[in-house]
Amino acid sequence: METNLGYEDFPEIYEEGDHELECDECGKPFILNTSVSYSWETEKKDGDGNG
Ligand SMILES: [Zn+2]
C-alpha cells in the first residue's frame, strides 16, 4: 500500500483489523486491512522524545 500517512497521523491503522479510510488521491473510501504479523518496534527511530 502506498500512503503518506504515518503512525502519528493515524495510529489506528497500525492496529490489527479493518479500518475505513479515505483515499488521498481520489477521495474514495476504502477498507484497509491490517495484519499485525511483525513488530513495529523494530522500525522505531531514536532521536525524539515523543515516546
Ligand atoms: Zn484512490
mmCIF file of the protein (N, C-alpha, C, O) and its ligand, coordinates in Angstrom:
data_MODEL
# 
_entry.id   MODEL 
# 
loop_
_entity.id 
_entity.type 
_entity.pdbx_number_of_molecules 
1 polymer     1 
2 non-polymer 1 
# 
_entity_poly.entity_id                      1 
_entity_poly.type                           'polypeptide(L)' 
_entity_poly.nstd_linkage                   no 
_entity_poly.nstd_monomer                   no 
_entity_poly.pdbx_seq_one_letter_code       METNLGYEDFPEIYEEGDHELECDECGKPFILNTSVSYSWETEKKDGDGNG 
_entity_poly.pdbx_seq_one_letter_code_can   METNLGYEDFPEIYEEGDHELECDECGKPFILNTSVSYSWETEKKDGDGNG 
_entity_poly.pdbx_strand_id                 A 
# 
loop_
_entity_poly_seq.entity_id 
_entity_poly_seq.num 
_entity_poly_seq.mon_id 
_entity_poly_seq.hetero 
1 1  MET n 
1 2  GLU n 
1 3  THR n 
1 4  ASN n 
1 5  LEU n 
1 6  GLY n 
1 7  TYR n 
1 8  GLU n 
1 9  ASP n 
1 10 PHE n 
1 11 PRO n 
1 12 GLU n 
1 13 ILE n 
1 14 TYR n 
1 15 GLU n 
1 16 GLU n 
1 17 GLY n 
1 18 ASP n 
1 19 HIS n 
1 20 GLU n 
1 21 LEU n 
1 22 GLU n 
1 23 CYS n 
1 24 ASP n 
1 25 GLU n 
1 26 CYS n 
1 27 GLY n 
1 28 LYS n 
1 29 PRO n 
1 30 PHE n 
1 31 ILE n 
1 32 LEU n 
1 33 ASN n 
1 34 THR n 
1 35 SER n 
1 36 VAL n 
1 37 SER n 
1 38 TYR n 
1 39 SER n 
1 40 TRP n 
1 41 GLU n 
1 42 THR n 
1 43 GLU n 
1 44 LYS n 
1 45 LYS n 
1 46 ASP n 
1 47 GLY n 
1 48 ASP n 
1 49 GLY n 
1 50 ASN n 
1 51 GLY n 
# 
loop_
_struct_asym.id 
_struct_asym.entity_id 
A 1 
B 2 
# 
loop_
_chem_comp.id 
_chem_comp.type 
_chem_comp.mon_nstd_flag 
ASN 'L-peptide linking' y 
ASP 'L-peptide linking' y 
CYS 'L-peptide linking' y 
GLU 'L-peptide linking' y 
GLY 'peptide linking'   y 
HIS 'L-peptide linking' y 
ILE 'L-peptide linking' y 
LEU 'L-peptide linking' y 
LYS 'L-peptide linking' y 
MET 'L-peptide linking' y 
PHE 'L-peptide linking' y 
PRO 'L-peptide linking' y 
SER 'L-peptide linking' y 
THR 'L-peptide linking' y 
TRP 'L-peptide linking' y 
TYR 'L-peptide linking' y 
VAL 'L-peptide linking' y 
ZN  non-polymer         . 
# 
_pdbx_entity_nonpoly.entity_id   2 
_pdbx_entity_nonpoly.name        ? 
_pdbx_entity_nonpoly.comp_id     ZN 
# 
_pdbx_nonpoly_scheme.asym_id         B 
_pdbx_nonpoly_scheme.entity_id       2 
_pdbx_nonpoly_scheme.mon_id          ZN 
_pdbx_nonpoly_scheme.ndb_seq_num     1 
_pdbx_nonpoly_scheme.pdb_seq_num     101 
_pdbx_nonpoly_scheme.auth_seq_num    101 
_pdbx_nonpoly_scheme.pdb_mon_id      ZN 
_pdbx_nonpoly_scheme.auth_mon_id     ZN 
_pdbx_nonpoly_scheme.pdb_strand_id   A 
_pdbx_nonpoly_scheme.pdb_ins_code    . 
# 
loop_
_atom_site.group_PDB 
_atom_site.id 
_atom_site.type_symbol 
_atom_site.label_atom_id 
_atom_site.label_alt_id 
_atom_site.label_comp_id 
_atom_site.label_asym_id 
_atom_site.label_entity_id 
_atom_site.label_seq_id 
_atom_site.pdbx_PDB_ins_code 
_atom_site.Cartn_x 
_atom_site.Cartn_y 
_atom_site.Cartn_z 
_atom_site.occupancy 
_atom_site.B_iso_or_equiv 
_atom_site.pdbx_formal_charge 
_atom_site.auth_seq_id 
_atom_site.auth_comp_id 
_atom_site.auth_asym_id 
_atom_site.auth_atom_id 
_atom_site.pdbx_PDB_model_num 
ATOM   1   N  N  . MET A 1 1  ? 0.839   -1.206  0.000  1.00 0.00 ? 1   MET A N  1 
ATOM   2   C  CA . MET A 1 1  ? 0.000   0.000   0.000  1.00 0.00 ? 1   MET A CA 1 
ATOM   3   C  C  . MET A 1 1  ? 0.867   1.246   0.000  1.00 0.00 ? 1   MET A C  1 
ATOM   4   O  O  . MET A 1 1  ? 1.834   1.349   0.754  1.00 0.00 ? 1   MET A O  1 
ATOM   5   N  N  . GLU A 1 2  ? 0.505   2.188   -0.857 1.00 0.00 ? 2   GLU A N  1 
ATOM   6   C  CA . GLU A 1 2  ? 1.256   3.436   -0.941 1.00 0.00 ? 2   GLU A CA 1 
ATOM   7   C  C  . GLU A 1 2  ? 0.484   4.527   -0.218 1.00 0.00 ? 2   GLU A C  1 
ATOM   8   O  O  . GLU A 1 2  ? -0.669  4.793   -0.555 1.00 0.00 ? 2   GLU A O  1 
ATOM   9   N  N  . THR A 1 3  ? 1.083   5.144   0.741  1.00 0.00 ? 3   THR A N  1 
ATOM   10  C  CA . THR A 1 3  ? 0.379   6.172   1.505  1.00 0.00 ? 3   THR A CA 1 
ATOM   11  C  C  . THR A 1 3  ? 1.351   7.149   2.129  1.00 0.00 ? 3   THR A C  1 
ATOM   12  O  O  . THR A 1 3  ? 2.506   6.826   2.404  1.00 0.00 ? 3   THR A O  1 
ATOM   13  N  N  . ASN A 1 4  ? 0.853   8.348   2.343  1.00 0.00 ? 4   ASN A N  1 
ATOM   14  C  CA . ASN A 1 4  ? 1.657   9.351   3.017  1.00 0.00 ? 4   ASN A CA 1 
ATOM   15  C  C  . ASN A 1 4  ? 1.403   9.351   4.513  1.00 0.00 ? 4   ASN A C  1 
ATOM   16  O  O  . ASN A 1 4  ? 2.064   10.056  5.276  1.00 0.00 ? 4   ASN A O  1 
ATOM   17  N  N  . LEU A 1 5  ? 0.435   8.550   4.914  1.00 0.00 ? 5   LEU A N  1 
ATOM   18  C  CA . LEU A 1 5  ? 0.054   8.558   6.311  1.00 0.00 ? 5   LEU A CA 1 
ATOM   19  C  C  . LEU A 1 5  ? 1.107   7.878   7.167  1.00 0.00 ? 5   LEU A C  1 
ATOM   20  O  O  . LEU A 1 5  ? 1.734   6.903   6.752  1.00 0.00 ? 5   LEU A O  1 
ATOM   21  N  N  . GLY A 1 6  ? 1.287   8.399   8.341  1.00 0.00 ? 6   GLY A N  1 
ATOM   22  C  CA . GLY A 1 6  ? 2.239   7.819   9.277  1.00 0.00 ? 6   GLY A CA 1 
ATOM   23  C  C  . GLY A 1 6  ? 1.547   7.414   10.565 1.00 0.00 ? 6   GLY A C  1 
ATOM   24  O  O  . GLY A 1 6  ? 0.376   7.719   10.792 1.00 0.00 ? 6   GLY A O  1 
ATOM   25  N  N  . TYR A 1 7  ? 2.278   6.745   11.371 1.00 0.00 ? 7   TYR A N  1 
ATOM   26  C  CA . TYR A 1 7  ? 1.716   6.247   12.632 1.00 0.00 ? 7   TYR A CA 1 
ATOM   27  C  C  . TYR A 1 7  ? 1.150   7.378   13.475 1.00 0.00 ? 7   TYR A C  1 
ATOM   28  O  O  . TYR A 1 7  ? 0.101   7.228   14.102 1.00 0.00 ? 7   TYR A O  1 
ATOM   29  N  N  . GLU A 1 8  ? 1.842   8.507   13.490 1.00 0.00 ? 8   GLU A N  1 
ATOM   30  C  CA . GLU A 1 8  ? 1.409   9.627   14.329 1.00 0.00 ? 8   GLU A CA 1 
ATOM   31  C  C  . GLU A 1 8  ? 0.120   10.255  13.810 1.00 0.00 ? 8   GLU A C  1 
ATOM   32  O  O  . GLU A 1 8  ? -0.614  10.886  14.571 1.00 0.00 ? 8   GLU A O  1 
ATOM   33  N  N  . ASP A 1 9  ? -0.158  10.087  12.518 1.00 0.00 ? 9   ASP A N  1 
ATOM   34  C  CA . ASP A 1 9  ? -1.379  10.640  11.928 1.00 0.00 ? 9   ASP A CA 1 
ATOM   35  C  C  . ASP A 1 9  ? -2.582  9.736   12.191 1.00 0.00 ? 9   ASP A C  1 
ATOM   36  O  O  . ASP A 1 9  ? -3.648  10.190  12.606 1.00 0.00 ? 9   ASP A O  1 
ATOM   37  N  N  . PHE A 1 10 ? -2.379  8.461   11.939 1.00 0.00 ? 10  PHE A N  1 
ATOM   38  C  CA . PHE A 1 10 ? -3.481  7.512   12.116 1.00 0.00 ? 10  PHE A CA 1 
ATOM   39  C  C  . PHE A 1 10 ? -2.996  6.235   12.776 1.00 0.00 ? 10  PHE A C  1 
ATOM   40  O  O  . PHE A 1 10 ? -2.853  5.198   12.127 1.00 0.00 ? 10  PHE A O  1 
ATOM   41  N  N  . PRO A 1 11 ? -2.745  6.324   14.072 1.00 0.00 ? 11  PRO A N  1 
ATOM   42  C  CA . PRO A 1 11 ? -2.236  5.137   14.777 1.00 0.00 ? 11  PRO A CA 1 
ATOM   43  C  C  . PRO A 1 11 ? -3.187  3.953   14.705 1.00 0.00 ? 11  PRO A C  1 
ATOM   44  O  O  . PRO A 1 11 ? -2.765  2.806   14.849 1.00 0.00 ? 11  PRO A O  1 
ATOM   45  N  N  . GLU A 1 12 ? -4.476  4.228   14.483 1.00 0.00 ? 12  GLU A N  1 
ATOM   46  C  CA . GLU A 1 12 ? -5.443  3.128   14.466 1.00 0.00 ? 12  GLU A CA 1 
ATOM   47  C  C  . GLU A 1 12 ? -5.210  2.161   13.322 1.00 0.00 ? 12  GLU A C  1 
ATOM   48  O  O  . GLU A 1 12 ? -5.524  0.977   13.442 1.00 0.00 ? 12  GLU A O  1 
ATOM   49  N  N  . ILE A 1 13 ? -4.658  2.650   12.203 1.00 0.00 ? 13  ILE A N  1 
ATOM   50  C  CA . ILE A 1 13 ? -4.452  1.767   11.057 1.00 0.00 ? 13  ILE A CA 1 
ATOM   51  C  C  . ILE A 1 13 ? -3.336  0.774   11.313 1.00 0.00 ? 13  ILE A C  1 
ATOM   52  O  O  . ILE A 1 13 ? -3.168  -0.197  10.575 1.00 0.00 ? 13  ILE A O  1 
ATOM   53  N  N  . TYR A 1 14 ? -2.572  1.029   12.372 1.00 0.00 ? 14  TYR A N  1 
ATOM   54  C  CA . TYR A 1 14 ? -1.499  0.100   12.708 1.00 0.00 ? 14  TYR A CA 1 
ATOM   55  C  C  . TYR A 1 14 ? -1.979  -0.998  13.650 1.00 0.00 ? 14  TYR A C  1 
ATOM   56  O  O  . TYR A 1 14 ? -1.226  -1.889  14.044 1.00 0.00 ? 14  TYR A O  1 
ATOM   57  N  N  . GLU A 1 15 ? -3.271  -0.900  13.996 1.00 0.00 ? 15  GLU A N  1 
ATOM   58  C  CA . GLU A 1 15 ? -3.845  -1.955  14.808 1.00 0.00 ? 15  GLU A CA 1 
ATOM   59  C  C  . GLU A 1 15 ? -4.449  -3.016  13.897 1.00 0.00 ? 15  GLU A C  1 
ATOM   60  O  O  . GLU A 1 15 ? -4.944  -2.710  12.812 1.00 0.00 ? 15  GLU A O  1 
ATOM   61  N  N  . GLU A 1 16 ? -4.403  -4.239  14.340 1.00 0.00 ? 16  GLU A N  1 
ATOM   62  C  CA . GLU A 1 16 ? -4.895  -5.344  13.521 1.00 0.00 ? 16  GLU A CA 1 
ATOM   63  C  C  . GLU A 1 16 ? -6.400  -5.239  13.321 1.00 0.00 ? 16  GLU A C  1 
ATOM   64  O  O  . GLU A 1 16 ? -7.146  -4.957  14.259 1.00 0.00 ? 16  GLU A O  1 
ATOM   65  N  N  . GLY A 1 17 ? -6.837  -5.471  12.083 1.00 0.00 ? 17  GLY A N  1 
ATOM   66  C  CA . GLY A 1 17 ? -8.259  -5.437  11.784 1.00 0.00 ? 17  GLY A CA 1 
ATOM   67  C  C  . GLY A 1 17 ? -8.566  -4.580  10.564 1.00 0.00 ? 17  GLY A C  1 
ATOM   68  O  O  . GLY A 1 17 ? -7.665  -4.186  9.824  1.00 0.00 ? 17  GLY A O  1 
ATOM   69  N  N  . ASP A 1 18 ? -9.856  -4.296  10.363 1.00 0.00 ? 18  ASP A N  1 
ATOM   70  C  CA . ASP A 1 18 ? -10.286 -3.480  9.233  1.00 0.00 ? 18  ASP A CA 1 
ATOM   71  C  C  . ASP A 1 18 ? -10.461 -2.027  9.648  1.00 0.00 ? 18  ASP A C  1 
ATOM   72  O  O  . ASP A 1 18 ? -10.975 -1.731  10.727 1.00 0.00 ? 18  ASP A O  1 
ATOM   73  N  N  . HIS A 1 19 ? -10.024 -1.123  8.771  1.00 0.00 ? 19  HIS A N  1 
ATOM   74  C  CA . HIS A 1 19 ? -10.129 0.300   9.058  1.00 0.00 ? 19  HIS A CA 1 
ATOM   75  C  C  . HIS A 1 19 ? -10.632 1.011   7.813  1.00 0.00 ? 19  HIS A C  1 
ATOM   76  O  O  . HIS A 1 19 ? -10.062 0.858   6.733  1.00 0.00 ? 19  HIS A O  1 
ATOM   77  N  N  . GLU A 1 20 ? -11.713 1.798   7.963  1.00 0.00 ? 20  GLU A N  1 
ATOM   78  C  CA . GLU A 1 20 ? -12.235 2.542   6.829  1.00 0.00 ? 20  GLU A CA 1 
ATOM   79  C  C  . GLU A 1 20 ? -11.507 3.871   6.723  1.00 0.00 ? 20  GLU A C  1 
ATOM   80  O  O  . GLU A 1 20 ? -11.520 4.683   7.649  1.00 0.00 ? 20  GLU A O  1 
ATOM   81  N  N  . LEU A 1 21 ? -10.876 4.075   5.582  1.00 0.00 ? 21  LEU A N  1 
ATOM   82  C  CA . LEU A 1 21 ? -10.112 5.294   5.346  1.00 0.00 ? 21  LEU A CA 1 
ATOM   83  C  C  . LEU A 1 21 ? -10.572 5.946   4.052  1.00 0.00 ? 21  LEU A C  1 
ATOM   84  O  O  . LEU A 1 21 ? -11.377 5.381   3.313  1.00 0.00 ? 21  LEU A O  1 
ATOM   85  N  N  . GLU A 1 22 ? -10.052 7.145   3.784  1.00 0.00 ? 22  GLU A N  1 
ATOM   86  C  CA . GLU A 1 22 ? -10.378 7.831   2.549  1.00 0.00 ? 22  GLU A CA 1 
ATOM   87  C  C  . GLU A 1 22 ? -9.114  7.984   1.717  1.00 0.00 ? 22  GLU A C  1 
ATOM   88  O  O  . GLU A 1 22 ? -8.084  8.450   2.205  1.00 0.00 ? 22  GLU A O  1 
ATOM   89  N  N  . CYS A 1 23 ? -9.208  7.588   0.463  1.00 0.00 ? 23  CYS A N  1 
ATOM   90  C  CA . CYS A 1 23 ? -8.055  7.649   -0.424 1.00 0.00 ? 23  CYS A CA 1 
ATOM   91  C  C  . CYS A 1 23 ? -7.581  9.093   -0.584 1.00 0.00 ? 23  CYS A C  1 
ATOM   92  O  O  . CYS A 1 23 ? -8.378  9.989   -0.862 1.00 0.00 ? 23  CYS A O  1 
ATOM   93  N  N  . ASP A 1 24 ? -6.285  9.308   -0.406 1.00 0.00 ? 24  ASP A N  1 
ATOM   94  C  CA . ASP A 1 24 ? -5.772  10.672  -0.510 1.00 0.00 ? 24  ASP A CA 1 
ATOM   95  C  C  . ASP A 1 24 ? -5.576  11.091  -1.960 1.00 0.00 ? 24  ASP A C  1 
ATOM   96  O  O  . ASP A 1 24 ? -5.213  12.237  -2.227 1.00 0.00 ? 24  ASP A O  1 
ATOM   97  N  N  . GLU A 1 25 ? -5.810  10.183  -2.896 1.00 0.00 ? 25  GLU A N  1 
ATOM   98  C  CA . GLU A 1 25 ? -5.663  10.521  -4.305 1.00 0.00 ? 25  GLU A CA 1 
ATOM   99  C  C  . GLU A 1 25 ? -6.996  10.801  -4.982 1.00 0.00 ? 25  GLU A C  1 
ATOM   100 O  O  . GLU A 1 25 ? -7.124  11.771  -5.730 1.00 0.00 ? 25  GLU A O  1 
ATOM   101 N  N  . CYS A 1 26 ? -8.003  9.942   -4.719 1.00 0.00 ? 26  CYS A N  1 
ATOM   102 C  CA . CYS A 1 26 ? -9.287  10.104  -5.386 1.00 0.00 ? 26  CYS A CA 1 
ATOM   103 C  C  . CYS A 1 26 ? -10.422 10.414  -4.412 1.00 0.00 ? 26  CYS A C  1 
ATOM   104 O  O  . CYS A 1 26 ? -11.547 10.687  -4.829 1.00 0.00 ? 26  CYS A O  1 
ATOM   105 N  N  . GLY A 1 27 ? -10.129 10.370  -3.137 1.00 0.00 ? 27  GLY A N  1 
ATOM   106 C  CA . GLY A 1 27 ? -11.119 10.755  -2.144 1.00 0.00 ? 27  GLY A CA 1 
ATOM   107 C  C  . GLY A 1 27 ? -12.165 9.703   -1.841 1.00 0.00 ? 27  GLY A C  1 
ATOM   108 O  O  . GLY A 1 27 ? -13.090 9.951   -1.067 1.00 0.00 ? 27  GLY A O  1 
ATOM   109 N  N  . LYS A 1 28 ? -12.029 8.524   -2.446 1.00 0.00 ? 28  LYS A N  1 
ATOM   110 C  CA . LYS A 1 28 ? -12.998 7.470   -2.212 1.00 0.00 ? 28  LYS A CA 1 
ATOM   111 C  C  . LYS A 1 28 ? -12.640 6.677   -0.949 1.00 0.00 ? 28  LYS A C  1 
ATOM   112 O  O  . LYS A 1 28 ? -11.474 6.434   -0.640 1.00 0.00 ? 28  LYS A O  1 
ATOM   113 N  N  . PRO A 1 29 ? -13.698 6.288   -0.241 1.00 0.00 ? 29  PRO A N  1 
ATOM   114 C  CA . PRO A 1 29 ? -13.439 5.481   0.952  1.00 0.00 ? 29  PRO A CA 1 
ATOM   115 C  C  . PRO A 1 29 ? -12.996 4.077   0.579  1.00 0.00 ? 29  PRO A C  1 
ATOM   116 O  O  . PRO A 1 29 ? -13.417 3.534   -0.442 1.00 0.00 ? 29  PRO A O  1 
ATOM   117 N  N  . PHE A 1 30 ? -12.163 3.507   1.395  1.00 0.00 ? 30  PHE A N  1 
ATOM   118 C  CA . PHE A 1 30 ? -11.737 2.125   1.180  1.00 0.00 ? 30  PHE A CA 1 
ATOM   119 C  C  . PHE A 1 30 ? -11.436 1.491   2.517  1.00 0.00 ? 30  PHE A C  1 
ATOM   120 O  O  . PHE A 1 30 ? -11.240 2.174   3.522  1.00 0.00 ? 30  PHE A O  1 
ATOM   121 N  N  . ILE A 1 31 ? -11.405 0.185   2.509  1.00 0.00 ? 31  ILE A N  1 
ATOM   122 C  CA . ILE A 1 31 ? -11.128 -0.551  3.733  1.00 0.00 ? 31  ILE A CA 1 
ATOM   123 C  C  . ILE A 1 31 ? -9.680  -1.022  3.739  1.00 0.00 ? 31  ILE A C  1 
ATOM   124 O  O  . ILE A 1 31 ? -9.219  -1.717  2.834  1.00 0.00 ? 31  ILE A O  1 
ATOM   125 N  N  . LEU A 1 32 ? -8.996  -0.622  4.778  1.00 0.00 ? 32  LEU A N  1 
ATOM   126 C  CA . LEU A 1 32 ? -7.631  -1.089  4.958  1.00 0.00 ? 32  LEU A CA 1 
ATOM   127 C  C  . LEU A 1 32 ? -7.629  -2.205  5.983  1.00 0.00 ? 32  LEU A C  1 
ATOM   128 O  O  . LEU A 1 32 ? -8.075  -2.036  7.118  1.00 0.00 ? 32  LEU A O  1 
ATOM   129 N  N  . ASN A 1 33 ? -7.120  -3.344  5.560  1.00 0.00 ? 33  ASN A N  1 
ATOM   130 C  CA . ASN A 1 33 ? -6.994  -4.449  6.499  1.00 0.00 ? 33  ASN A CA 1 
ATOM   131 C  C  . ASN A 1 33 ? -5.550  -4.569  6.948  1.00 0.00 ? 33  ASN A C  1 
ATOM   132 O  O  . ASN A 1 33 ? -4.637  -4.749  6.142  1.00 0.00 ? 33  ASN A O  1 
ATOM   133 N  N  . THR A 1 34 ? -5.375  -4.467  8.226  1.00 0.00 ? 34  THR A N  1 
ATOM   134 C  CA . THR A 1 34 ? -4.036  -4.549  8.794  1.00 0.00 ? 34  THR A CA 1 
ATOM   135 C  C  . THR A 1 34 ? -3.850  -5.876  9.505  1.00 0.00 ? 34  THR A C  1 
ATOM   136 O  O  . THR A 1 34 ? -4.628  -6.244  10.385 1.00 0.00 ? 34  THR A O  1 
ATOM   137 N  N  . SER A 1 35 ? -2.825  -6.572  9.116  1.00 0.00 ? 35  SER A N  1 
ATOM   138 C  CA . SER A 1 35 ? -2.491  -7.812  9.807  1.00 0.00 ? 35  SER A CA 1 
ATOM   139 C  C  . SER A 1 35 ? -1.148  -7.618  10.497 1.00 0.00 ? 35  SER A C  1 
ATOM   140 O  O  . SER A 1 35 ? -0.100  -7.514  9.860  1.00 0.00 ? 35  SER A O  1 
ATOM   141 N  N  . VAL A 1 36 ? -1.216  -7.576  11.783 1.00 0.00 ? 36  VAL A N  1 
ATOM   142 C  CA . VAL A 1 36 ? -0.001  -7.335  12.554 1.00 0.00 ? 36  VAL A CA 1 
ATOM   143 C  C  . VAL A 1 36 ? 0.718   -8.666  12.761 1.00 0.00 ? 36  VAL A C  1 
ATOM   144 O  O  . VAL A 1 36 ? 0.388   -9.443  13.657 1.00 0.00 ? 36  VAL A O  1 
ATOM   145 N  N  . SER A 1 37 ? 1.696   -8.896  11.918 1.00 0.00 ? 37  SER A N  1 
ATOM   146 C  CA . SER A 1 37 ? 2.405   -10.164 11.985 1.00 0.00 ? 37  SER A CA 1 
ATOM   147 C  C  . SER A 1 37 ? 3.890   -9.975  12.278 1.00 0.00 ? 37  SER A C  1 
ATOM   148 O  O  . SER A 1 37 ? 4.664   -10.932 12.290 1.00 0.00 ? 37  SER A O  1 
ATOM   149 N  N  . TYR A 1 38 ? 4.261   -8.748  12.509 1.00 0.00 ? 38  TYR A N  1 
ATOM   150 C  CA . TYR A 1 38 ? 5.640   -8.458  12.873 1.00 0.00 ? 38  TYR A CA 1 
ATOM   151 C  C  . TYR A 1 38 ? 5.678   -7.272  13.818 1.00 0.00 ? 38  TYR A C  1 
ATOM   152 O  O  . TYR A 1 38 ? 4.654   -6.629  14.049 1.00 0.00 ? 38  TYR A O  1 
ATOM   153 N  N  . SER A 1 39 ? 6.814   -6.986  14.351 1.00 0.00 ? 39  SER A N  1 
ATOM   154 C  CA . SER A 1 39 ? 6.927   -5.944  15.360 1.00 0.00 ? 39  SER A CA 1 
ATOM   155 C  C  . SER A 1 39 ? 7.228   -4.591  14.748 1.00 0.00 ? 39  SER A C  1 
ATOM   156 O  O  . SER A 1 39 ? 8.195   -4.438  14.002 1.00 0.00 ? 39  SER A O  1 
ATOM   157 N  N  . TRP A 1 40 ? 6.404   -3.617  15.062 1.00 0.00 ? 40  TRP A N  1 
ATOM   158 C  CA . TRP A 1 40 ? 6.662   -2.255  14.622 1.00 0.00 ? 40  TRP A CA 1 
ATOM   159 C  C  . TRP A 1 40 ? 7.849   -1.657  15.378 1.00 0.00 ? 40  TRP A C  1 
ATOM   160 O  O  . TRP A 1 40 ? 8.515   -0.736  14.905 1.00 0.00 ? 40  TRP A O  1 
ATOM   161 N  N  . GLU A 1 41 ? 8.080   -2.189  16.517 1.00 0.00 ? 41  GLU A N  1 
ATOM   162 C  CA . GLU A 1 41 ? 9.111   -1.630  17.381 1.00 0.00 ? 41  GLU A CA 1 
ATOM   163 C  C  . GLU A 1 41 ? 10.488  -1.632  16.717 1.00 0.00 ? 41  GLU A C  1 
ATOM   164 O  O  . GLU A 1 41 ? 11.336  -0.788  17.007 1.00 0.00 ? 41  GLU A O  1 
ATOM   165 N  N  . THR A 1 42 ? 10.688  -2.595  15.825 1.00 0.00 ? 42  THR A N  1 
ATOM   166 C  CA . THR A 1 42 ? 11.982  -2.690  15.155 1.00 0.00 ? 42  THR A CA 1 
ATOM   167 C  C  . THR A 1 42 ? 12.221  -1.508  14.230 1.00 0.00 ? 42  THR A C  1 
ATOM   168 O  O  . THR A 1 42 ? 13.360  -1.216  13.865 1.00 0.00 ? 42  THR A O  1 
ATOM   169 N  N  . GLU A 1 43 ? 11.118  -0.812  13.841 1.00 0.00 ? 43  GLU A N  1 
ATOM   170 C  CA . GLU A 1 43 ? 11.236  0.313   12.935 1.00 0.00 ? 43  GLU A CA 1 
ATOM   171 C  C  . GLU A 1 43 ? 11.284  1.653   13.661 1.00 0.00 ? 43  GLU A C  1 
ATOM   172 O  O  . GLU A 1 43 ? 11.458  2.704   13.044 1.00 0.00 ? 43  GLU A O  1 
ATOM   173 N  N  . LYS A 1 44 ? 11.129  1.597   14.959 1.00 0.00 ? 44  LYS A N  1 
ATOM   174 C  CA . LYS A 1 44 ? 11.097  2.842   15.736 1.00 0.00 ? 44  LYS A CA 1 
ATOM   175 C  C  . LYS A 1 44 ? 12.460  3.554   15.658 1.00 0.00 ? 44  LYS A C  1 
ATOM   176 O  O  . LYS A 1 44 ? 13.517  2.943   15.810 1.00 0.00 ? 44  LYS A O  1 
ATOM   177 N  N  . LYS A 1 45 ? 12.387  4.844   15.419 1.00 0.00 ? 45  LYS A N  1 
ATOM   178 C  CA . LYS A 1 45 ? 13.605  5.622   15.325 1.00 0.00 ? 45  LYS A CA 1 
ATOM   179 C  C  . LYS A 1 45 ? 13.909  6.291   16.667 1.00 0.00 ? 45  LYS A C  1 
ATOM   180 O  O  . LYS A 1 45 ? 13.018  6.639   17.442 1.00 0.00 ? 45  LYS A O  1 
ATOM   181 N  N  . ASP A 1 46 ? 15.174  6.448   16.891 1.00 0.00 ? 46  ASP A N  1 
ATOM   182 C  CA . ASP A 1 46 ? 15.616  7.177   18.089 1.00 0.00 ? 46  ASP A CA 1 
ATOM   183 C  C  . ASP A 1 46 ? 15.767  8.663   17.742 1.00 0.00 ? 46  ASP A C  1 
ATOM   184 O  O  . ASP A 1 46 ? 15.832  9.027   16.568 1.00 0.00 ? 46  ASP A O  1 
ATOM   185 N  N  . GLY A 1 47 ? 15.821  9.486   18.736 1.00 0.00 ? 47  GLY A N  1 
ATOM   186 C  CA . GLY A 1 47 ? 16.163  10.878  18.473 1.00 0.00 ? 47  GLY A CA 1 
ATOM   187 C  C  . GLY A 1 47 ? 15.107  11.867  18.889 1.00 0.00 ? 47  GLY A C  1 
ATOM   188 O  O  . GLY A 1 47 ? 15.412  13.051  19.035 1.00 0.00 ? 47  GLY A O  1 
ATOM   189 N  N  . ASP A 1 48 ? 13.864  11.431  19.089 1.00 0.00 ? 48  ASP A N  1 
ATOM   190 C  CA . ASP A 1 48 ? 12.872  12.366  19.581 1.00 0.00 ? 48  ASP A CA 1 
ATOM   191 C  C  . ASP A 1 48 ? 12.226  11.827  20.859 1.00 0.00 ? 48  ASP A C  1 
ATOM   192 O  O  . ASP A 1 48 ? 12.278  10.632  21.151 1.00 0.00 ? 48  ASP A O  1 
ATOM   193 N  N  . GLY A 1 49 ? 11.625  12.733  21.596 1.00 0.00 ? 49  GLY A N  1 
ATOM   194 C  CA . GLY A 1 49 ? 11.098  12.359  22.900 1.00 0.00 ? 49  GLY A CA 1 
ATOM   195 C  C  . GLY A 1 49 ? 9.606   12.137  22.902 1.00 0.00 ? 49  GLY A C  1 
ATOM   196 O  O  . GLY A 1 49 ? 8.954   12.306  23.932 1.00 0.00 ? 49  GLY A O  1 
ATOM   197 N  N  . ASN A 1 50 ? 9.053   11.761  21.762 1.00 0.00 ? 50  ASN A N  1 
ATOM   198 C  CA . ASN A 1 50 ? 7.610   11.581  21.682 1.00 0.00 ? 50  ASN A CA 1 
ATOM   199 C  C  . ASN A 1 50 ? 7.145   10.197  22.160 1.00 0.00 ? 50  ASN A C  1 
ATOM   200 O  O  . ASN A 1 50 ? 5.959   9.869   22.126 1.00 0.00 ? 50  ASN A O  1 
ATOM   201 N  N  . GLY A 1 51 ? 8.108   9.414   22.597 1.00 0.00 ? 51  GLY A N  1 
ATOM   202 C  CA . GLY A 1 51 ? 7.810   8.136   23.178 1.00 0.00 ? 51  GLY A CA 1 
ATOM   203 C  C  . GLY A 1 51 ? 6.899   7.307   22.380 1.00 0.00 ? 51  GLY A C  1 
ATOM   204 O  O  . GLY A 1 51 ? 6.572   6.189   22.779 1.00 0.00 ? 51  GLY A O  1 
HETATM 205 ZN ZN . ZN  B 2 .  ? -7.953  6.174   -4.747 1.00 0.00 2 101 ZN  A ZN 1 
# 
